[in-house]
Amino acid sequence: MQTTAPPNPTESASPRSSSGFSLLRSVGSRLFLSVVGGSLIGLLGTTYWSYRELTRQSENELLSNLQVKAESLEGSLNTVEYSTKTVADALQNLYVAGERREQIYVDLMRRSLKTSPVGTGLGFGQPPTSRLILPDRQFAYPYAVRDKSGQITSKGGESDPGDYQKRYFTEPIAAGKPVWLEPEAYMETTLNPPQQLVSTAYSLPFYTDDQKLLGVLSQDLEVGFLSQKLNVPAMRDAGYFVLVSAKGNLLAYPPNPQKALDLTPFPQISNYQGLWEKIQTNLATGEKTGVLRWTDAEGKSAFWAYQQIPNNNWILMAQVPESVVLGPVWRFLAAGILGAVIGASLVQGVVVFLFVRRLNQRLQPIMDECNRLAEMNAKSEELMSREDELGRLTISFYALLGQVTVNERRLRKETAKSAQALQALQQTQAQLIQTEKMSSLGQLVAGVAHEINNPINFIYGNLPHATEYAQDLMSLVKLYEATYPNPEAAIATYQQAIDVDFLMEDLPKMLESMSIGADRIREIVLSLRNFSRLDEAEMKRVNVHEGIDSTLLILQNRLKGTAGQTPIEVVKDYGKLPLIECYVGQLNQVFMNILSNAIDALEQYNQRRSREDIAANPSIITIHTEPILKENSVPIAVLISIRDNGSGIPAANQSRLFDPFFTTKPIGKGTGLGLSISYQIVVEKHRGMLKCISEPGKGAEFRIEIPVLQENKQENKSPEA
């Protein structure tokens, strides 16, 4: 260590003063201070600008996460709305088709709820004072519910009359359109054991074509599903989502899920009354989405992003602590300031540049492929334009996921349409085959009737002349006998050989029998020609009894019995009917199908009975007809009842009698199309009614009602049959 002598005070004073003065006044010092001051001012400005920009980006990231979650939630709500409207369309179609069996609607509720991905309950009720779908039920409410394990329970029968005073029934009717109901807690008694549920519901009224109310259909969505769907961090593995109803009740609240189950009002939590009022003010001015800062009652500041769900005006919010949003901002600014102070900004800039470029090289192909597959819309592109690489990648991924969901839904819809089209094609094909068979039968019967009619007309026309000639010849013989009472021996011998007296007595009887037989053949030909009108395409005013009699004539061979079959008696209880307007051949086809089924049923029934039982209770088919009158005694329809005294139809089969391809006959003896086609002819072609009434062991009765006039035609008077 080197030591030096202390300087002389008198010598050192002047140089130090001169040196300090020159340092303060030199051009280099002023330039240095100016550069330092300008750098500090620029650094402060850059820091402030960076703070504002990074804060805005963080808010945009939070808002982007909220919008992605809102789109997902909106998609789920759209799924509920779409599936509910689809079920309503099915209910209208069943009503138009004349379906009045309650079990069909119960099964529809169960199947529809089974295919709904988010619904927890599905049911509809009809106004008790206007029961169009199920007229036999005053308080009908077919319903299906899914428990927490996924098991679906459905029911029908009489419902609680109080259900028709509940909001899910009254509000849609009052609004005249579909509504989302405010969530409420209730005890679901359909489940076993009963469960306490908290649900919202999408309820819609559905009407007939002339705007008559058929009922109200509701699909439930449990609040627990919403809480589960939103139970994810809002941003950067922190924060949470909150879902609030339009009236301010909690629907999903991950910090305390029980508050959502209790439907606690959101403004009653902490000091969120002011926050809620501010959000409501922004919504009233048209700002459906935005970001707010708010400090709770404990002094914790947080960012709140909100967005209104258009389906039901619910508010989806995302809460993230201020430290999560601004923490990265302050850390970044601190690193920047420190880097400027220590001169490492350039190094950091190079490192960041290389890192970002490398990251872009890795992420850009992925984002491009996601964008290509997702078919980005303008809104997503706008969001991506103000996001970083990870934010754009997140948006691209969720857009791709949304596109996959849309494509899957579209694929399911197209698959369902294809299945319906295939079923309709198969049914149409079967109907065409049956119609062609009946048309061919009609042509064959018409040809046979024509061929028989020509010779029988010749015979029938000559019988009166033959009778007259025979009478003349017999008169001549009697005159000869009176004139020549004692003929020659040869004539007497021949008279005795041919028994002239018997011939004179029997010949008129023989001619009368031939005349009766010819009349009978003409009646048969007339009935065959009447039945052969299967291919007539226009409606005509006809006598229903003629069609029934023609059908019975065709089936006469089966009715009179054979060596192996017992004869079947037909009892005709005909009323005085007006002529009805109908498709003659198609209506004859209905009579043929129902009477053939009755004969088949009686033959099968007789095979199980003893001869004594058959003798004591013979097989009978009773055909009853009567007019259905208005209050002024004007006939508006006719009733045709065809009843047999066979074994009856099992209750399990009665609900499926008119379904296409349903048959209980052995293979090769039945196609299952007869009653289905008959139902379409009566209900769809003639706007009538066809139903079956049967009890096991008491036979079966088919009741057909056909309007006298079609297409609302009115006449003052109808001719009588």
Residue, then its C-alpha position, 0 to 999 in steps of 0.5 A: m500500500q502506497t502512502t502519500a503526504p497530505p496536500n497543502p491546503t493553500e495549493s489544493a483549494s483553487p484547483r478543486s474549485s476550478s474543476g467543479f465549476s468546469l464540470l457543471r458548465s461543460v457542454g458534455s455535462r449538460l449534454f449528459l444531463s439532458v440525455v439522462g433527463g430525456s431518457l428518464i422522461g421517455l422511460l416514464g412515458t414508455t412505462y406509463w404507455s406500456y402499463r396502459e397497453l398491457t393492462r388493456q391486453s390483460e383485460n382483453e384476455l379476460l374478456s376473450n376467455l369470458q366470451v369463449k365461455a359465453e359462446s359455449l354456454e349459449g351453445s348449450l342453451n341453444t341445444v335445449e331450445y332446439s331439442t324442445k322445439t323439435v319435441a313440440d313439432a313432434l307433438q303437433n304432428l302426432y296430434v294432426a295424425g289423430e294420436r290420442r293414446e297417452q302412452i305414446y306421448v309418455d314414450l316420446m318424452r322419455r326418448s326425447l329426454k334420453t337424446s337431450p345432452v343437458g336436459t334434466g326433465l321434459g314434459f308438457g301439459q294441456p289446458p284442463t278446459s281445452r283437452l285436444i291431445l288427450p281428451d280423456r285426461q283432465f289433468a294430463y301431464p306426460y313427463a320424464v325426468r333424469d336423476k343424478s345417475g342418468q337414469i330416466t323415469s317417465k310417467g303419465g296419468e292424472s297430474d296435480p291440478g296445481d301444476y297448471q297454476k305454476r309459472y312454467f305453465t302460465e308464463p309461456i301462455a301469457a307471453g304467447k312465445p317461448v320463455w326461460l323461467e327464473p330458477e326455483a327450488y322444488m321437490e321432484t317426486t317423480l324420482n325414487p326416492p324424491q330429490q330436492l332440485v334447483s332448476t330453470a326451464y325453457s317453456l314454450p306454448f304450441y298450437t294447432d294450425d288454426q292457433k288453438l292452444l294444444g299445451v305447454l312444453s317445458q325442458d328443465l335445466e338443473v342449476g348444478f349442471l351450470s355450476q359444473k360447466l363453469n367450475v374452471p379458472a377464469m384466467r391464468d389458473a385463477g379467478y372464477f365465473v359467476l352466472v346470474s339470472a336476469k333478476g339477479n339470483l345466483l345460478a352458478y357461484p364456484p366460491n360457494p356452490q350452496k349459494a347458487l343452490d339457495l338462489t341467493p341474490f348476487p347483490q347481497i354478497s359482499n358489497y356487490q350491490g353497487l357492482w350489479e347496479k353499474i352492470q345494469t346501467n351499462l346493459a341499459t345503454g347497450e353495452k352487452t359486454g365489458v370489464l369493470r374494476w371493483t373492490d369488495a367489502e374486504g378491500k380486495s380489488a378485482f377485475w370483473a368482466y361481464q356479458q349478457i346471454p341473449n337467450n334469456n338475458w342471464i349475465l355471465m361474469a368472470q372475476v379475477p384478482e387485480s394481482v393476477v391481471l396487473g401482476p405480470v404487468w408490473r413485473f414486466l415494467a420492473a424488468g424493463i426499468l431495471g434493464a434500462v438502468i443496467g443497460a441490458s435492454l438490448v440483450q433482453g430485446v434480442v432474446v425476446f425477439l429471438f424467442v418470439r420469432r421461434l415461438n411464432q415459427r412453432l405456433q403459426p402452422i398450428m394456428d393456420e391449420c386450426n383457422r382453416l378447419a374452423e372457418m374463422n368468422a369476423k368476430s373471432e378474427e377481430l378478437m385474434s387481431r388484438e391477442d398475443e400468440l397464446g391468446r390467438l391459439t386459444i381462440s383458434f382452438y375454441a373456434l375449432l372445438g365450436q366448429v366440431t360441435v356444430n358439425e356434429r350437431r348438423l351430422r346428427k340432424e342429417t342422420a335423423k332426417s335420413a332415418q325418417a326419409l328411409q322409414a317414409l320411403q319404406q312405408t310408401q313402398a309398402q303402400l304402393i305394393q298393397t295398392e297395386k295388389m288391390s288395383s290388380l284384384g279390382q281389374l281381375v274382378a271387373g274382367v270376370a264380371h264382364e265375361i260373366n255378364n255377357p252370356i248371363n244377359f243372353i240367358y236372362g233376356n231369353l228366359p221370358h220368351a222361353t217361358e212364353y213359348a213353353q206356355d204356348l206349347m203346353s196350351l197346345v198339348k192341352l188343346y190336343e188332349a181336349t180335342y182328341p181324348n183318345p189318341e192313337a196307340a203310338i202317341a199314348t205310349y210316348q205320352q206315358a214314356i215321357d210322363v206328360d203330366f209330370l212334364m207339364e207340371d215341372l217345366p214351369k217350375m224349372l223355368e222359374s228356377m232358371s229365372i231365379g238363378a239368372d237373377r242371382i248371377r246378375e246380383i253377383v255380377l253387380s256386386l263384383r262390379n261394385f267392388s272392382r272400383l278400386d282404381e277410381a281416383e275421384m270421390k263419388r257419392v255412394n251407398v256404403h251398404e253396397g260396398i259392404d255387401s260387395t265385400l261380403l260377397i267376395l268373402q262368401n267362400r270363407l264365411k260359409g265354411t268348409a270341411g275344416q272350417t266352421p261357418i261364420e254368421v254375418v248379422k247385418d244391422y243396417g241403419k238408414l244412411p245418406l249417400i257419402e262422398c268418398y273414394v269408393g275403392q279405397l273404402n271397400q279396401v278398408f272393409m276388406n281388411i277389417l272383415s278379413n281380420a275378423i274372419d282370421a281371428l274367428e278361425q284361430y279362435n275356433q281352432r282352440r274351441s271344442r265342437e260343443d262350445i262352437a255349437a253353443n256359441p257360434s261365430i258371428i260378425t255383426i255389422h251395424t250402421e247408423p247416421i251421426l246427426k247434428e242438433n238439427s237432425v241433419p246427418i254429418a257423418v256415418l258410423i260403421s261398426i264391425r264386431d266379432n265375438g272372438s277371443g279379443i285383442p290383448a291390451a299390449n297389442q292394442s296400442r300398436l294395431f295401426d303401426p306399419f308392419f305390426t302383425t301377430k300372424p305367422i310369417g307368410k300370412g300377414t304383412g302388418l299393412g292392412l290396418s295401417i293402410s286402413y287407418q290412413i284411408v279413413v283418417e287422412k284421406h277421408r278425415g274420419m276416425l278409425k278406432c278399436i274397442s276390445e276386451p280379452g275374451k269378449g271379441a273386438e269391435f272396429r268403429i269407422e266414422i266417415p263424414v258425409l261431405q268432404e272439404n267442408k261441403q254443405e248441402n241442405k238435404s242428403p239422399e237416403a240409402 
